[in-house]
Amino acid sequence: WFRLKIKILLSDEKKELYEKKLIEAGFTISEEATVFLVEEDFKTNYLIVKDEDNFYIKLNKDDIVCFESFGHNIICEVLTKKFRTKEKLYQLESMFDQTEFIRISNSVIVNTNYIEKIIPSIGMKFKLRLKNGKTVEVTRNYYYKFKEVIGI
């Protein structure tokens, strides 16, 4: 017998109600789920990630520098560490305020509060130096949206 695992991304007042109903219906609520129940316009202040020892860690959104995709692996970086997350980039993009966390390429989302330098590059691109020392590129597809959000 297979029990479907579901991760719930809802406001606190709705989360308890839906969690109870889903459990009664035979579902398992899990951070490791690949199926998500997400409230429209849901925004969160934290993210549950896994560390190198496979332990779950609750990260405050203000501590997150960036997210980067390497194939199916999504890495969440803070100033001094890297963590794995189950969420896809498009899910992460919708979970956080898009004026604070902005997609800059098909594989990177940055926290605008951690941008140290914006370096113009050839061909409608920017290179960003982040406060953790990492350099990432704003690609052409994301150039105008980035300029609009940053205000340049």
C-alpha atoms as an extended CHARMM CRD file, in Angstrom:
* protein
*
       152  EXT
         1         1  TRP       CA              0.0000000000        0.0000000000        0.0000000000  PROA      1               0.0000000000
         2         2  PHE       CA              1.4610000000        3.3240000000       -1.0860000000  PROA      2               0.0000000000
         3         3  ARG       CA              0.8110000000        6.4840000000        0.9500000000  PROA      3               0.0000000000
         4         4  LEU       CA              1.2390000000        9.6790000000       -1.0080000000  PROA      4               0.0000000000
         5         5  LYS       CA              3.5340000000       12.1830000000        0.7130000000  PROA      5               0.0000000000
         6         6  ILE       CA              2.4800000000       15.8320000000        0.5580000000  PROA      6               0.0000000000
         7         7  LYS       CA              4.3160000000       18.9830000000        1.6060000000  PROA      7               0.0000000000
         8         8  ILE       CA              2.0310000000       21.7870000000        2.7750000000  PROA      8               0.0000000000
         9         9  LEU       CA              2.8720000000       25.4100000000        1.9960000000  PROA      9               0.0000000000
        10        10  LEU       CA             -0.0090000000       27.3420000000        3.5020000000  PROA      10              0.0000000000
        11        11  SER       CA             -0.5290000000       30.2000000000        5.9210000000  PROA      11              0.0000000000
        12        12  ASP       CA             -0.4180000000       29.0650000000        9.5460000000  PROA      12              0.0000000000
        13        13  GLU       CA             -4.1780000000       29.3980000000       10.0530000000  PROA      13              0.0000000000
        14        14  LYS       CA             -4.9680000000       27.1470000000        7.0710000000  PROA      14              0.0000000000
        15        15  LYS       CA             -2.0780000000       24.7240000000        7.4910000000  PROA      15              0.0000000000
        16        16  GLU       CA             -3.4270000000       23.0210000000       10.6180000000  PROA      16              0.0000000000
        17        17  LEU       CA             -6.8840000000       22.4830000000        9.1220000000  PROA      17              0.0000000000
        18        18  TYR       CA             -5.6250000000       21.0240000000        5.8290000000  PROA      18              0.0000000000
        19        19  GLU       CA             -2.9630000000       18.9210000000        7.5220000000  PROA      19              0.0000000000
        20        20  LYS       CA             -5.6160000000       17.2690000000        9.7210000000  PROA      20              0.0000000000
        21        21  LYS       CA             -7.9350000000       16.6060000000        6.7530000000  PROA      21              0.0000000000
        22        22  LEU       CA             -5.1520000000       15.1640000000        4.6020000000  PROA      22              0.0000000000
        23        23  ILE       CA             -3.9750000000       12.8280000000        7.3710000000  PROA      23              0.0000000000
        24        24  GLU       CA             -7.5660000000       11.6520000000        7.9180000000  PROA      24              0.0000000000
        25        25  ALA       CA             -7.7720000000       10.9550000000        4.1700000000  PROA      25              0.0000000000
        26        26  GLY       CA             -4.6790000000        8.7320000000        4.3730000000  PROA      26              0.0000000000
        27        27  PHE       CA             -1.9600000000       11.0830000000        3.1410000000  PROA      27              0.0000000000
        28        28  THR       CA              1.4350000000       11.5080000000        4.7880000000  PROA      28              0.0000000000
        29        29  ILE       CA              2.6590000000       15.0470000000        5.4670000000  PROA      29              0.0000000000
        30        30  SER       CA              6.4040000000       15.2420000000        4.8380000000  PROA      30              0.0000000000
        31        31  GLU       CA              9.1860000000       17.7180000000        4.0680000000  PROA      31              0.0000000000
        32        32  GLU       CA             10.5330000000       15.1010000000        1.6280000000  PROA      32              0.0000000000
        33        33  ALA       CA              7.3610000000       15.0500000000       -0.4790000000  PROA      33              0.0000000000
        34        34  THR       CA              7.4220000000       15.7010000000       -4.1980000000  PROA      34              0.0000000000
        35        35  VAL       CA              3.7490000000       16.7400000000       -4.2190000000  PROA      35              0.0000000000
        36        36  PHE       CA              2.9940000000       20.1850000000       -2.8120000000  PROA      36              0.0000000000
        37        37  LEU       CA             -0.2010000000       21.7990000000       -1.5930000000  PROA      37              0.0000000000
        38        38  VAL       CA              0.4830000000       25.5170000000       -2.0870000000  PROA      38              0.0000000000
        39        39  GLU       CA             -1.7910000000       28.4200000000       -1.2940000000  PROA      39              0.0000000000
        40        40  GLU       CA             -2.1700000000       30.9740000000       -4.0730000000  PROA      40              0.0000000000
        41        41  ASP       CA              0.1330000000       33.9430000000       -3.3670000000  PROA      41              0.0000000000
        42        42  PHE       CA              1.7230000000       32.0180000000       -0.4830000000  PROA      42              0.0000000000
        43        43  LYS       CA              4.8800000000       33.7350000000        0.8060000000  PROA      43              0.0000000000
        44        44  THR       CA              7.0960000000       32.2820000000        3.5020000000  PROA      44              0.0000000000
        45        45  ASN       CA              9.7200000000       33.6330000000        5.8810000000  PROA      45              0.0000000000
        46        46  TYR       CA             11.6870000000       30.3990000000        6.1400000000  PROA      46              0.0000000000
        47        47  LEU       CA             12.7150000000       27.2980000000        4.2260000000  PROA      47              0.0000000000
        48        48  ILE       CA             13.3420000000       23.7470000000        5.4180000000  PROA      48              0.0000000000
        49        49  VAL       CA             16.5660000000       22.3820000000        3.9030000000  PROA      49              0.0000000000
        50        50  LYS       CA             18.8760000000       19.4100000000        4.4500000000  PROA      50              0.0000000000
        51        51  ASP       CA             22.4560000000       19.7240000000        5.6190000000  PROA      51              0.0000000000
        52        52  GLU       CA             25.4000000000       17.4950000000        4.6470000000  PROA      52              0.0000000000
        53        53  ASP       CA             24.4140000000       15.0010000000        7.3800000000  PROA      53              0.0000000000
        54        54  ASN       CA             20.8400000000       14.7560000000        6.0090000000  PROA      54              0.0000000000
        55        55  PHE       CA             19.3930000000       16.6520000000        8.9730000000  PROA      55              0.0000000000
        56        56  TYR       CA             16.6030000000       19.1450000000        8.4180000000  PROA      56              0.0000000000
        57        57  ILE       CA             17.4220000000       22.7820000000        9.1180000000  PROA      57              0.0000000000
        58        58  LYS       CA             14.9870000000       25.6990000000        9.2500000000  PROA      58              0.0000000000
        59        59  LEU       CA             16.5670000000       28.6920000000        7.4950000000  PROA      59              0.0000000000
        60        60  ASN       CA             15.2370000000       32.2150000000        7.8750000000  PROA      60              0.0000000000
        61        61  LYS       CA             14.7270000000       33.7970000000        4.4400000000  PROA      61              0.0000000000
        62        62  ASP       CA             16.9360000000       36.7280000000        5.4700000000  PROA      62              0.0000000000
        63        63  ASP       CA             19.9160000000       34.3570000000        5.8090000000  PROA      63              0.0000000000
        64        64  ILE       CA             19.5940000000       32.9610000000        2.2760000000  PROA      64              0.0000000000
        65        65  VAL       CA             22.0750000000       34.3990000000       -0.2410000000  PROA      65              0.0000000000
        66        66  CYS       CA             20.9600000000       32.5040000000       -3.3540000000  PROA      66              0.0000000000
        67        67  PHE       CA             19.5680000000       29.3390000000       -4.8750000000  PROA      67              0.0000000000
        68        68  GLU       CA             21.2980000000       27.5380000000       -7.7210000000  PROA      68              0.0000000000
        69        69  SER       CA             20.1850000000       24.5940000000       -9.7930000000  PROA      69              0.0000000000
        70        70  PHE       CA             22.5920000000       21.8920000000      -10.9030000000  PROA      70              0.0000000000
        71        71  GLY       CA             20.3760000000       19.6020000000      -12.9490000000  PROA      71              0.0000000000
        72        72  HSD       CA             17.8200000000       18.2000000000      -10.5140000000  PROA      72              0.0000000000
        73        73  ASN       CA             19.7750000000       19.3350000000       -7.4540000000  PROA      73              0.0000000000
        74        74  ILE       CA             18.8410000000       22.7010000000       -5.9700000000  PROA      74              0.0000000000
        75        75  ILE       CA             21.4170000000       24.2380000000       -3.6580000000  PROA      75              0.0000000000
        76        76  CYS       CA             20.5330000000       26.9300000000       -1.1190000000  PROA      76              0.0000000000
        77        77  GLU       CA             23.5060000000       29.0560000000       -0.0490000000  PROA      77              0.0000000000
        78        78  VAL       CA             23.9080000000       31.1110000000        3.1070000000  PROA      78              0.0000000000
        79        79  LEU       CA             27.0590000000       33.1230000000        3.8450000000  PROA      79              0.0000000000
        80        80  THR       CA             29.1790000000       30.1660000000        4.9590000000  PROA      80              0.0000000000
        81        81  LYS       CA             27.2980000000       26.9730000000        4.0380000000  PROA      81              0.0000000000
        82        82  LYS       CA             25.3370000000       25.1950000000        1.3270000000  PROA      82              0.0000000000
        83        83  PHE       CA             22.1960000000       23.1270000000        1.7680000000  PROA      83              0.0000000000
        84        84  ARG       CA             19.9740000000       20.9910000000       -0.4500000000  PROA      84              0.0000000000
        85        85  THR       CA             16.3000000000       21.7110000000       -0.9700000000  PROA      85              0.0000000000
        86        86  LYS       CA             13.5060000000       19.6600000000       -2.5440000000  PROA      86              0.0000000000
        87        87  GLU       CA             11.7060000000       22.6470000000       -4.0560000000  PROA      87              0.0000000000
        88        88  LYS       CA             12.2270000000       23.5010000000       -7.7120000000  PROA      88              0.0000000000
        89        89  LEU       CA             13.4180000000       26.9910000000       -8.6690000000  PROA      89              0.0000000000
        90        90  TYR       CA              9.9930000000       28.0170000000       -9.9620000000  PROA      90              0.0000000000
        91        91  GLN       CA              8.4760000000       26.9980000000       -6.5940000000  PROA      91              0.0000000000
        92        92  LEU       CA             11.1090000000       28.9290000000       -4.6640000000  PROA      92              0.0000000000
        93        93  GLU       CA             10.5620000000       31.9260000000       -6.9130000000  PROA      93              0.0000000000
        94        94  SER       CA              6.8820000000       31.9920000000       -6.0000000000  PROA      94              0.0000000000
        95        95  MET       CA              7.4180000000       31.2910000000       -2.2700000000  PROA      95              0.0000000000
        96        96  PHE       CA              9.4090000000       34.4750000000       -1.6050000000  PROA      96              0.0000000000
        97        97  ASP       CA              8.8090000000       38.1530000000       -2.3240000000  PROA      97              0.0000000000
        98        98  GLN       CA              9.9740000000       38.6850000000       -5.9230000000  PROA      98              0.0000000000
        99        99  THR       CA             11.3960000000       42.1150000000       -5.1500000000  PROA      99              0.0000000000
       100       100  GLU       CA             13.6950000000       40.4880000000       -2.5950000000  PROA      100             0.0000000000
       101       101  PHE       CA             14.4350000000       37.1690000000       -4.3220000000  PROA      101             0.0000000000
       102       102  ILE       CA             14.8660000000       37.6380000000       -8.0550000000  PROA      102             0.0000000000
       103       103  ARG       CA             15.4920000000       35.1090000000      -10.7850000000  PROA      103             0.0000000000
       104       104  ILE       CA             18.5610000000       36.1610000000      -12.7720000000  PROA      104             0.0000000000
       105       105  SER       CA             18.9850000000       33.1190000000      -15.0430000000  PROA      105             0.0000000000
       106       106  ASN       CA             17.4200000000       29.7490000000      -15.7290000000  PROA      106             0.0000000000
       107       107  SER       CA             19.4800000000       28.2990000000      -12.8850000000  PROA      107             0.0000000000
       108       108  VAL       CA             19.9210000000       31.0740000000      -10.2650000000  PROA      108             0.0000000000
       109       109  ILE       CA             17.7550000000       33.1080000000       -7.8760000000  PROA      109             0.0000000000
       110       110  VAL       CA             19.5010000000       35.7330000000       -5.7160000000  PROA      110             0.0000000000
       111       111  ASN       CA             18.4970000000       37.5620000000       -2.5620000000  PROA      111             0.0000000000
       112       112  THR       CA             18.8650000000       41.2210000000       -3.5740000000  PROA      112             0.0000000000
       113       113  ASN       CA             19.9980000000       42.0910000000       -0.0320000000  PROA      113             0.0000000000
       114       114  TYR       CA             23.1940000000       40.0830000000       -0.6430000000  PROA      114             0.0000000000
       115       115  ILE       CA             24.2630000000       41.7960000000       -3.8730000000  PROA      115             0.0000000000
       116       116  GLU       CA             27.5900000000       43.4880000000       -3.1810000000  PROA      116             0.0000000000
       117       117  LYS       CA             28.4580000000       44.7110000000       -6.7080000000  PROA      117             0.0000000000
       118       118  ILE       CA             26.6740000000       44.9310000000      -10.0560000000  PROA      118             0.0000000000
       119       119  ILE       CA             29.1870000000       44.7780000000      -12.9020000000  PROA      119             0.0000000000
       120       120  PRO       CA             27.9240000000       45.6150000000      -16.4260000000  PROA      120             0.0000000000
       121       121  SER       CA             28.9160000000       43.0450000000      -19.0070000000  PROA      121             0.0000000000
       122       122  ILE       CA             28.7900000000       42.8090000000      -22.8010000000  PROA      122             0.0000000000
       123       123  GLY       CA             25.5050000000       41.9270000000      -24.5180000000  PROA      123             0.0000000000
       124       124  MET       CA             22.7980000000       43.0230000000      -22.0550000000  PROA      124             0.0000000000
       125       125  LYS       CA             24.1960000000       41.0810000000      -19.1120000000  PROA      125             0.0000000000
       126       126  PHE       CA             25.4100000000       41.8430000000      -15.6160000000  PROA      126             0.0000000000
       127       127  LYS       CA             27.7760000000       40.0080000000      -13.3390000000  PROA      127             0.0000000000
       128       128  LEU       CA             26.8420000000       40.1270000000       -9.6710000000  PROA      128             0.0000000000
       129       129  ARG       CA             29.2710000000       39.7380000000       -6.8120000000  PROA      129             0.0000000000
       130       130  LEU       CA             27.4020000000       38.4490000000       -3.7850000000  PROA      130             0.0000000000
       131       131  LYS       CA             28.3920000000       39.0610000000       -0.1540000000  PROA      131             0.0000000000
       132       132  ASN       CA             29.5180000000       35.4260000000        0.2020000000  PROA      132             0.0000000000
       133       133  GLY       CA             32.1360000000       35.9540000000       -2.5590000000  PROA      133             0.0000000000
       134       134  LYS       CA             30.1890000000       34.1130000000       -5.2590000000  PROA      134             0.0000000000
       135       135  THR       CA             29.9030000000       35.6740000000       -8.7410000000  PROA      135             0.0000000000
       136       136  VAL       CA             26.7800000000       34.9660000000      -10.8110000000  PROA      136             0.0000000000
       137       137  GLU       CA             25.5030000000       36.2670000000      -14.1280000000  PROA      137             0.0000000000
       138       138  VAL       CA             22.2390000000       37.9950000000      -14.9830000000  PROA      138             0.0000000000
       139       139  THR       CA             21.4460000000       36.5460000000      -18.4130000000  PROA      139             0.0000000000
       140       140  ARG       CA             19.8040000000       38.4090000000      -21.3010000000  PROA      140             0.0000000000
       141       141  ASN       CA             16.3800000000       36.8460000000      -20.6920000000  PROA      141             0.0000000000
       142       142  TYR       CA             16.3220000000       38.2900000000      -17.1590000000  PROA      142             0.0000000000
       143       143  TYR       CA             18.1900000000       41.5720000000      -17.8410000000  PROA      143             0.0000000000
       144       144  TYR       CA             15.2180000000       43.9710000000      -18.0530000000  PROA      144             0.0000000000
       145       145  LYS       CA             13.3190000000       42.4620000000      -15.1330000000  PROA      145             0.0000000000
       146       146  PHE       CA             16.4760000000       42.6430000000      -13.0160000000  PROA      146             0.0000000000
       147       147  LYS       CA             17.0230000000       46.3020000000      -13.9320000000  PROA      147             0.0000000000
       148       148  GLU       CA             13.4000000000       47.0910000000      -13.0840000000  PROA      148             0.0000000000
       149       149  VAL       CA             13.4710000000       45.3690000000       -9.6880000000  PROA      149             0.0000000000
       150       150  ILE       CA             16.8510000000       46.8210000000       -8.7050000000  PROA      150             0.0000000000
       151       151  GLY       CA             15.9360000000       50.2800000000      -10.0240000000  PROA      151             0.0000000000
       152       152  ILE       CA             18.7080000000       50.8940000000      -12.5430000000  PROA      152             0.0000000000
